[in-house]
Amino acid sequence: MIAAGTMGYKVGTSSLQSGHSERLIQIRLNRTQALKTDLEILGNNLLVAAEMGRVRDSVVAFHANLKKNL
């Protein structure tokens, strides 16, 4: 009886540990994907911000040249 109880305990514990490990791995994968998405969005926003400065400078230069030629 004691041997069967011990084996049942070990099998149950092993099963719980396996399920817990799988859940932690899934959480880590989800967080990794979320972080990748956030970094892509940040990179895109930085590119837009960098281009905004260039566009602003181009518009200012265009207007300066337009006023000079009129």
N, C-alpha and C positions, 0 to 999 in steps of 0.2 A: 504494500500500500504506500509506504513512504517513498519507495523508488518511483512509483507511478506518479505520485504527487510532485516529486522533485522534477521528473521529466516534463510533466505538464506545466510546471512553473517556468522551467527553462524555455520550453517551446513558446509559451505565452509571452515571456519577456523578450525573446528573440523576435517574435512577430511584431511586438510593439516598437522595439528599437528600429526594426526595418521600416515600418510605416512612418515612424518619426523622422528617420534619415531621409526617406523619399520626400516627405513634406518639406523638410529644410532645403533639400536640393531644388525642389520646385519653386520655393520662395526665392532662393538665390537667383535662379534663372529668370524669374519674373522681374526681380529688381535690376538685374543686369540689362535686360531688354529695355526697361523703363529708363535707365541711365543712358543707354545708347540713344534712345529717342530724344531725351532731353539735350544731350550733347549735339545731336544733329540739328535740333531746333535752335540751340544757342549759336552754332556755327552759321546757320542760315541768317539769323538775326544780325550777327556781326558782319556778314558779307553785305547785307542790305544797308547797315549803318555806314560801312566803309564807302559804298557806292553813293549814298546820300551826300556825303561830303564832296565827292567828285562831281556829282550832278549839280549841286549848289554852286560850286566853283565855275562850272561850265556855263550855267545860266547867268551868273554875275558877269563873266567875261563876255558872253554874248550881248547882254544889255549894254555893257560899256562900249563894245564895238559898234552896236546899233546907234547909240547916242552920238558917238564920235562921227559916224558916217552920215548922220542926218543933219 
